């Protein structure tokens, strides 16, 4: 029962539709009706600018990180959750990502989960999180395609986990493979636009 409530809490954390609420609060719009139609930090940047997008990004990252930290809540001290293992943190983090992509507080139409995934990785393996961030920054700096940076960072993640860091946890190995699969699925329209040369490049200053 304790584990069930932990998963519900993690899903609820992930379900906080940061971009949607920020758009309505500060601009009176639903960002899902503008730009790419996505409820994430990138589309928020595209539609509303960095002043709103940066807090949205940080909160979305915090959702994944906070979900992994549910293992430390005393209420669950006699349950599986407080084994403090990477496995427990990953399972709770995944629940938060599911919430972010399918938020109960926003008609189950959320973002693509990249920032929340990063929060999970930050919570379970800081070194791989920093390396993934570096890959993302380099790709976006060169191409100005956020989607391409996200996709390449995700594809390279299982390579760094299994070969560079040599993780022996079966669940984190599986998790490292699931990430690119989910990212490729949620970015399928971006991939199509990239192949057609129609993908929008990011601008830090809103017109």
Backbone as CSV, one residue per row, in Angstrom:
resi,resn,N_x,N_y,N_z,CA_x,CA_y,CA_z,C_x,C_y,C_z
1,UNK,0.832,-1.207,0.000,0.000,0.000,0.000,0.871,1.263,0.000
2,UNK,1.959,1.245,0.787,2.848,2.408,0.818,3.437,2.681,-0.561
3,UNK,3.808,1.608,-1.265,4.375,1.763,-2.593,3.350,2.358,-3.555
4,UNK,2.106,1.921,-3.421,1.036,2.448,-4.275,0.892,3.956,-4.095
5,UNK,0.850,4.406,-2.840,0.708,5.837,-2.571,1.932,6.619,-3.068
6,UNK,3.094,6.004,-3.007,4.299,6.667,-3.514,4.199,6.875,-5.018
7,UNK,3.712,5.871,-5.736,3.539,5.997,-7.174,2.498,7.049,-7.523
8,UNK,1.397,7.071,-6.770,0.361,8.079,-6.999,0.938,9.475,-6.789
9,UNK,1.732,9.631,-5.719,2.347,10.934,-5.437,3.302,11.339,-6.556
10,UNK,4.109,10.393,-7.045,5.060,10.689,-8.118,4.320,11.069,-9.401
11,UNK,3.249,10.342,-9.705,2.459,10.664,-10.897,1.824,12.046,-10.763
12,UNK,1.335,12.371,-9.566,0.713,13.678,-9.338,1.737,14.798,-9.494
13,UNK,2.947,14.567,-9.016,4.015,15.559,-9.168,4.291,15.788,-10.654
14,UNK,4.421,14.699,-11.393,4.673,14.816,-12.822,3.521,15.447,-13.580
15,UNK,2.316,15.276,-13.070,1.121,15.789,-13.736,0.950,17.291,-13.615
16,UNK,1.766,17.935,-12.804,1.679,19.390,-12.695,2.019,20.005,-14.046
17,UNK,1.045,20.562,-14.762,1.276,21.059,-16.126,1.904,22.450,-16.120
18,UNK,3.167,22.504,-15.814,3.865,23.772,-15.601,3.670,24.763,-16.748
19,UNK,3.919,24.301,-17.967,3.824,25.195,-19.123,2.403,25.707,-19.326
20,UNK,1.428,24.822,-19.138,0.024,25.207,-19.330,-0.389,26.250,-18.301
21,UNK,-0.077,25.989,-17.044,-0.472,26.924,-15.985,0.280,28.241,-16.109
22,UNK,1.553,28.188,-16.458,2.333,29.418,-16.597,1.792,30.269,-17.734
23,UNK,1.435,29.621,-18.847,0.885,30.354,-19.976,-0.421,31.040,-19.633
24,UNK,-1.273,30.335,-18.893,-2.559,30.912,-18.516,-2.400,32.005,-17.472
25,UNK,-1.456,31.811,-16.547,-1.268,32.772,-15.468,-0.629,34.066,-15.955
26,UNK,0.399,33.949,-16.785,1.169,35.132,-17.162,0.784,35.729,-18.517
27,UNK,0.142,34.939,-19.362,-0.198,35.462,-20.691,-1.656,35.226,-21.080
28,UNK,-2.381,34.520,-20.261,-3.788,34.268,-20.557,-4.013,33.351,-21.741
29,UNK,-3.031,32.485,-22.035,-3.177,31.568,-23.166,-2.795,30.148,-22.753
30,UNK,-3.271,29.202,-23.549,-2.868,27.811,-23.404,-1.788,27.566,-24.452
31,UNK,-0.551,27.319,-24.006,0.559,27.177,-24.954,0.341,26.010,-25.913
32,UNK,-0.547,25.087,-25.560,-0.817,23.953,-26.441,-1.585,24.367,-27.693
33,UNK,-2.106,25.582,-27.681,-2.834,26.100,-28.845,-1.945,26.990,-29.726
34,UNK,-0.669,27.043,-29.401,0.256,27.913,-30.131,1.552,27.167,-30.419
35,UNK,2.347,27.706,-31.338,3.633,27.102,-31.648,3.501,25.665,-32.106
36,UNK,4.271,24.781,-31.469,4.239,23.362,-31.817,3.069,22.631,-31.189
37,UNK,2.376,23.298,-30.270,1.251,22.668,-29.594,1.659,21.799,-28.419
38,UNK,2.940,21.852,-28.068,3.457,21.016,-26.992,3.476,21.774,-25.670
39,UNK,3.169,21.077,-24.582,3.171,21.711,-23.258,4.510,21.497,-22.570
40,UNK,5.549,22.065,-23.170,6.886,21.922,-22.611,7.636,23.235,-22.630
41,UNK,8.848,23.200,-22.095,9.645,24.419,-21.980,10.046,24.990,-23.333
42,UNK,10.333,24.110,-24.304,10.763,24.602,-25.617,9.659,25.399,-26.299
43,UNK,8.445,24.857,-26.282,7.333,25.582,-26.903,6.990,26.840,-26.102
44,UNK,7.168,26.776,-24.794,6.955,27.960,-23.971,7.951,29.049,-24.353
45,UNK,9.192,28.658,-24.590,10.213,29.614,-25.049,9.813,30.210,-26.392
46,UNK,9.344,29.358,-27.266,8.960,29.793,-28.611,7.781,30.771,-28.553
47,UNK,6.836,30.513,-27.668,5.597,31.302,-27.626,5.693,32.491,-26.670
48,UNK,6.319,32.285,-25.516,6.275,33.303,-24.464,7.637,33.891,-24.097
49,UNK,8.721,33.314,-24.595,10.033,33.861,-24.306,10.707,33.233,-23.098
50,UNK,11.988,33.551,-22.898,12.792,32.909,-21.850,12.362,33.253,-20.431
51,UNK,11.764,34.416,-20.225,11.371,34.806,-18.871,10.403,33.835,-18.235
52,UNK,9.555,33.227,-19.043,8.597,32.229,-18.553,9.121,30.821,-18.804
53,UNK,9.821,30.629,-19.918,10.281,29.292,-20.289,11.318,28.724,-19.326
54,UNK,12.231,29.563,-18.848,13.289,29.067,-17.959,12.721,28.533,-16.639
55,UNK,11.806,29.266,-15.956,11.190,28.682,-14.761,10.418,27.400,-15.055
56,UNK,9.738,27.356,-16.202,9.016,26.141,-16.591,9.989,24.977,-16.728
57,UNK,11.121,25.218,-17.387,12.130,24.180,-17.556,12.652,23.680,-16.212
58,UNK,12.981,24.600,-15.336,13.538,24.224,-14.029,12.533,23.435,-13.197
59,UNK,11.276,23.833,-13.248,10.244,23.112,-12.489,10.029,21.719,-13.066
60,UNK,10.037,21.608,-14.398,9.858,20.299,-15.022,11.017,19.365,-14.675
61,UNK,12.226,19.899,-14.596,13.366,19.090,-14.147,13.171,18.683,-12.690
62,UNK,12.723,19.637,-11.877,12.521,19.380,-10.446,11.485,18.290,-10.210
63,UNK,10.506,18.170,-11.106,9.475,17.141,-10.944,10.098,15.748,-10.966
64,UNK,11.008,15.510,-11.914,11.666,14.210,-11.971,12.572,13.972,-10.788
65,UNK,13.311,15.014,-10.399,14.221,14.903,-9.259,13.447,14.673,-7.965
66,UNK,12.372,15.429,-7.780,11.570,15.289,-6.564,10.940,13.911,-6.471
67,UNK,10.494,13.375,-7.587,9.894,12.034,-7.574,10.890,10.995,-7.075
68,UNK,12.160,11.118,-7.480,13.164,10.162,-7.007,13.417,10.330,-5.516
69,UNK,13.152,11.514,-4.992,13.403,11.776,-3.580,12.255,11.310,-2.674
70,UNK,11.187,10.808,-3.266,10.100,10.268,-2.445,10.550,9.054,-1.644
71,UNK,11.663,8.448,-2.065,12.160,7.290,-1.322,12.586,7.659,0.098
72,UNK,12.815,8.942,0.342,13.310,9.356,1.650,12.212,9.809,2.604
73,UNK,10.961,9.791,2.153,9.865,10.217,3.021,9.635,9.175,4.117
74,UNK,9.640,9.628,5.348,9.552,8.709,6.488,8.303,7.838,6.475
75,UNK,7.231,8.334,5.876,5.970,7.586,5.861,6.154,6.208,5.238
76,UNK,7.127,6.090,4.310,7.322,4.833,3.611,8.492,4.022,4.170
77,UNK,8.891,4.320,5.410,10.137,3.748,5.910,10.121,2.231,6.035
78,UNK,8.929,1.601,6.099,8.887,0.153,6.202,8.560,-0.523,4.881
79,UNK,8.478,0.247,3.820,8.118,-0.311,2.525,9.295,-0.442,1.581
80,UNK,9.013,-0.965,0.406,10.035,-1.156,-0.622,10.674,0.160,-1.025
81,UNK,9.887,1.240,-0.986,10.349,2.515,-1.492,11.596,3.003,-0.772
82,UNK,11.657,2.764,0.527,12.800,3.278,1.278,13.989,2.329,1.305
83,UNK,14.117,1.529,0.280,15.343,0.748,0.154,16.467,1.647,-0.346
84,UNK,16.093,2.864,-0.783,17.071,3.861,-1.245,17.865,3.370,-2.445
85,UNK,17.332,2.425,-3.192,18.058,1.902,-4.332,17.773,2.730,-5.580
86,UNK,18.661,2.592,-6.550,18.439,3.242,-7.837,17.140,2.735,-8.442
87,UNK,16.869,1.432,-8.260,15.669,0.846,-8.831,14.409,1.541,-8.334
88,UNK,14.332,1.777,-7.024,13.158,2.438,-6.448,13.026,3.860,-6.973
89,UNK,14.140,4.564,-7.057,14.119,5.935,-7.562,13.670,5.984,-9.022
90,UNK,14.155,5.051,-9.820,13.794,5.027,-11.234,12.307,4.779,-11.430
91,UNK,11.757,3.842,-10.684,10.339,3.522,-10.823,9.467,4.719,-10.470
92,UNK,9.824,5.425,-9.420,9.066,6.619,-9.044,9.266,7.731,-10.071
93,UNK,10.484,7.848,-10.582,10.746,8.858,-11.605,9.952,8.601,-12.868
94,UNK,9.864,7.341,-13.267,9.099,6.986,-14.455,7.633,7.343,-14.279
95,UNK,7.124,7.150,-13.064,5.730,7.531,-12.772,5.536,9.031,-12.984
96,UNK,6.548,9.822,-12.622,6.474,11.270,-12.820,6.501,11.621,-14.309
97,UNK,7.312,10.916,-15.085,7.364,11.164,-16.532,6.020,10.842,-17.181
98,UNK,5.420,9.729,-16.763,4.090,9.368,-17.281,3.102,10.486,-16.960
99,UNK,3.210,11.029,-15.747,2.357,12.147,-15.369,2.607,13.376,-16.215
100,UNK,3.884,13.636,-16.528,4.219,14.807,-17.345,3.660,14.672,-18.759
101,UNK,3.774,13.487,-19.336,3.300,13.262,-20.702,1.772,13.166,-20.746
102,UNK,1.188,12.535,-19.718,-0.265,12.370,-19.646,-0.783,12.944,-18.322
103,UNK,-0.780,14.280,-18.191,-1.131,14.904,-16.904,-2.639,14.878,-16.616
104,UNK,-2.988,14.372,-15.462,-4.388,14.314,-15.077,-4.973,15.708,-14.871
105,UNK,-4.113,16.686,-14.588,-4.574,18.050,-14.351,-4.660,18.883,-15.631
106,UNK,-4.383,18.279,-16.795,-4.417,19.032,-18.050,-4.932,18.167,-19.202
107,UNK,-6.028,17.463,-18.947,-6.704,16.655,-19.968,-5.783,15.611,-20.608
108,UNK,-4.784,15.175,-19.858,-3.849,14.137,-20.304,-3.072,14.534,-21.565
109,UNK,-2.921,15.849,-21.773,-2.146,16.365,-22.909,-0.979,17.183,-22.372
110,UNK,0.160,16.529,-22.204,1.301,17.199,-21.600,2.467,17.388,-22.542
111,UNK,3.659,17.410,-21.972,4.869,17.611,-22.741,5.492,16.303,-23.182
112,UNK,6.733,16.372,-23.628,7.418,15.193,-24.156,8.291,14.501,-23.119
113,UNK,8.440,15.105,-21.964,9.113,14.431,-20.861,10.620,14.577,-20.781
114,UNK,11.226,15.346,-21.681,12.689,15.444,-21.703,13.233,16.030,-20.407
115,UNK,12.691,17.176,-19.990,13.187,17.829,-18.775,12.970,16.953,-17.549
116,UNK,11.816,16.298,-17.483,11.523,15.433,-16.336,12.426,14.203,-16.346
117,UNK,12.684,13.653,-17.519,13.658,12.560,-17.635,15.021,13.009,-17.109
118,UNK,15.418,14.226,-17.471,16.706,14.744,-17.007,16.722,14.833,-15.481
119,UNK,15.597,15.228,-14.890,15.502,15.287,-13.434,15.700,13.933,-12.791
120,UNK,15.162,12.899,-13.426,15.352,11.531,-12.915,16.823,11.151,-12.962
121,UNK,17.439,11.378,-14.122,18.852,11.026,-14.284,19.706,11.790,-13.277
122,UNK,19.355,13.048,-13.057,20.082,13.856,-12.079,19.945,13.252,-10.684
123,UNK,18.799,12.642,-10.416,18.548,12.054,-9.103,19.207,10.706,-8.874
124,UNK,19.553,10.002,-9.964,20.114,8.662,-9.798,21.563,8.541,-10.270
125,UNK,21.996,9.438,-11.152,23.356,9.316,-11.695,23.803,10.680,-12.211
126,UNK,24.386,11.461,-11.326,24.731,12.850,-11.646,25.698,12.947,-12.816
127,UNK,26.691,12.060,-12.854,27.699,12.135,-13.912,27.080,11.975,-15.291
128,UNK,26.185,10.982,-15.439,25.560,10.766,-16.745,24.612,11.905,-17.082
129,UNK,23.994,12.511,-16.053,23.120,13.661,-16.288,23.911,14.827,-16.847
130,UNK,25.082,15.094,-16.270,25.917,16.206,-16.731,26.452,15.953,-18.138
131,UNK,26.799,14.698,-18.421,27.284,14.366,-19.761,26.163,14.527,-20.789
132,UNK,24.975,14.070,-20.438,23.827,14.222,-21.337,23.517,15.694,-21.574
133,UNK,23.608,16.491,-20.527,23.385,17.933,-20.659,24.433,18.549,-21.590
134,UNK,25.671,18.112,-21.446,26.729,18.621,-22.307,26.478,18.292,-23.772
135,UNK,26.055,17.056,-24.024,25.740,16.643,-25.395,24.610,17.509,-25.950
136,UNK,23.585,17.707,-25.141,22.433,18.510,-25.558,22.861,19.940,-25.898
137,UNK,23.650,20.544,-25.018,24.074,21.934,-25.220,24.915,22.077,-26.483
138,UNK,25.840,21.146,-26.698,26.705,21.209,-27.884,25.874,21.107,-29.164
139,UNK,24.954,20.135,-29.204,24.137,19.933,-30.411,23.245,21.141,-30.676
140,UNK,22.598,21.649,-29.625,21.697,22.793,-29.798,22.487,24.047,-30.170
141,UNK,23.670,24.214,-29.581,24.507,25.373,-29.902,24.915,25.388,-31.371
142,UNK,25.190,24.205,-31.906,25.637,24.105,-33.294,24.457,24.191,-34.275
143,UNK,23.377,23.483,-33.960,22.271,23.368,-34.918,21.085,24.280,-34.616
144,UNK,20.930,24.669,-33.342,19.781,25.422,-32.846,18.479,24.630,-32.928
145,UNK,18.599,23.307,-33.042,17.438,22.427,-33.000,17.379,21.762,-31.623
146,UNK,16.441,22.186,-30.793,16.297,21.578,-29.467,15.908,20.113,-29.593
147,UNK,15.038,19.817,-30.538,14.586,18.436,-30.726,15.764,17.526,-31.065
148,UNK,16.665,17.980,-31.926,17.815,17.160,-32.306,18.745,16.956,-31.118
149,UNK,18.930,17.996,-30.312,19.743,17.859,-29.110,19.165,16.838,-28.156
150,UNK,17.853,16.876,-27.971,17.172,15.926,-27.087,17.304,14.501,-27.616
151,UNK,17.087,14.339,-28.919,17.132,13.006,-29.531,18.529,12.400,-29.438
152,UNK,19.548,13.170,-29.773,20.914,12.639,-29.734,21.377,12.350,-28.315
153,UNK,21.013,13.217,-27.371,21.370,12.972,-25.970,20.713,11.688,-25.481
154,UNK,19.462,11.460,-25.896,18.738,10.253,-25.485,19.342,9.003,-26.116
155,UNK,19.664,9.075,-27.400,20.233,7.924,-28.094,21.589,7.538,-27.509
156,UNK,22.381,8.538,-27.117,23.713,8.274,-26.571,23.683,7.870,-25.097
157,UNK,22.538,8.070,-24.439,22.468,7.769,-23.007,22.752,6.294,-22.685
158,UNK,22.105,5.332,-23.358,22.429,3.933,-23.019,23.869,3.563,-23.311
159,UNK,24.476,4.226,-24.291,25.882,3.948,-24.610,26.777,4.384,-23.458
160,UNK,26.532,5.582,-22.928,27.370,6.053,-21.825,27.115,5.262,-20.547
161,UNK,25.859,4.886,-20.297,25.529,4.127,-19.082,26.170,2.746,-19.104
162,UNK,26.064,2.064,-20.238,26.510,0.673,-20.298,27.993,0.520,-20.616
163,UNK,28.575,1.466,-21.329,29.966,1.305,-21.756,30.926,2.277,-21.071
164,UNK,30.478,3.517,-20.878,31.358,4.489,-20.239,31.358,4.338,-18.724
165,UNK,30.147,4.249,-18.144,30.041,4.159,-16.682,29.918,2.720,-16.184
166,UNK,29.602,1.787,-17.064,29.556,0.375,-16.689,28.584,0.056,-15.574
167,UNK,27.399,0.622,-15.618,26.392,0.354,-14.587,26.005,-1.125,-14.593
168,UNK,25.929,-1.722,-13.399,25.578,-3.136,-13.320,24.134,-3.369,-12.886
169,UNK,23.386,-2.296,-12.652,21.985,-2.438,-12.296,21.172,-2.772,-13.543
170,UNK,20.454,-3.895,-13.503,19.652,-4.312,-14.651,18.579,-3.281,-14.964
171,UNK,17.946,-2.730,-13.922,16.857,-1.790,-14.158,17.350,-0.505,-14.800
172,UNK,18.490,-0.003,-14.350,19.000,1.231,-14.959,19.475,0.970,-16.390
173,UNK,19.941,-0.241,-16.671,20.298,-0.594,-18.043,19.056,-0.601,-18.925
174,UNK,17.979,-1.188,-18.389,16.712,-1.204,-19.132,16.185,0.214,-19.289
175,UNK,16.261,0.998,-18.203,15.808,2.385,-18.221,16.559,3.180,-19.289
176,UNK,17.863,2.932,-19.410,18.675,3.671,-20.377,18.253,3.359,-21.807
177,UNK,17.674,2.191,-22.022,17.194,1.818,-23.353,15.791,2.362,-23.590
178,UNK,14.995,2.408,-22.524,13.625,2.913,-22.640,13.622,4.399,-22.999
179,UNK,14.560,5.151,-22.429,14.599,6.605,-22.668,14.626,6.945,-24.162
180,UNK,15.589,6.427,-24.943,15.583,6.803,-26.365,14.346,6.328,-27.106
181,UNK,13.787,5.185,-26.702,12.577,4.693,-27.358,11.410,5.662,-27.149
182,UNK,11.253,6.127,-25.903,10.177,7.069,-25.602,10.429,8.406,-26.286
183,UNK,11.685,8.861,-26.234,12.025,10.148,-26.846,11.803,10.106,-28.355
184,UNK,12.193,9.020,-28.991,11.971,8.891,-30.436,10.478,8.883,-30.756
185,UNK,9.694,8.245,-29.890,8.238,8.202,-30.119,7.618,9.581,-29.932
186,UNK,7.954,10.253,-28.838,7.345,11.560,-28.574,7.851,12.636,-29.533
187,UNK,8.993,12.382,-30.191,9.554,13.352,-31.130,9.365,12.920,-32.586
188,UNK,8.447,12.003,-32.826,8.278,11.484,-34.189,7.908,12.589,-35.184
189,UNK,7.102,13.552,-34.759,6.751,14.660,-35.652,7.948,15.572,-35.887
190,UNK,8.752,15.756,-34.826,9.971,16.558,-34.986,10.935,15.892,-35.952
191,UNK,11.050,14.581,-35.852,11.942,13.841,-36.744,11.493,14.006,-38.188
192,UNK,10.186,13.924,-38.385,9.644,14.108,-39.731,9.970,15.506,-40.259
193,UNK,9.808,16.522,-39.397,10.108,17.892,-39.824,11.606,18.087,-40.054
194,UNK,12.438,17.440,-39.237,13.887,17.529,-39.432,14.290,16.947,-40.782
195,UNK,13.712,15.813,-41.120,14.033,15.163,-42.385,13.567,15.987,-43.580
196,UNK,12.480,16.731,-43.378,11.937,17.560,-44.453,12.547,18.966,-44.465
197,UNK,13.381,19.257,-43.457,13.972,20.584,-43.370,12.984,21.644,-42.928
198,UNK,11.969,21.233,-42.179,10.913,22.153,-41.759,10.911,22.420,-40.257
199,UNK,11.860,21.849,-39.521,11.891,22.026,-38.076,12.299,23.455,-37.722
200,UNK,11.626,24.013,-36.712,11.925,25.385,-36.284,13.194,25.423,-35.433
201,UNK,14.018,26.419,-35.678,15.201,26.626,-34.849,14.837,27.503,-33.667
202,UNK,15.532,27.276,-32.565,15.220,27.992,-31.334,15.851,29.375,-31.346
203,UNK,15.130,30.334,-30.775,15.648,31.680,-30.578,15.526,32.021,-29.097
204,UNK,16.560,32.604,-28.533,16.545,32.928,-27.111,15.768,34.207,-26.838
205,UNK,15.605,35.030,-27.865,14.873,36.278,-27.695,13.584,36.208,-28.472
206,UNK,12.478,36.409,-27.769,11.170,36.351,-28.413,10.931,37.631,-29.205
207,UNK,10.449,37.439,-30.433,10.131,38.600,-31.245,8.917,39.326,-30.684
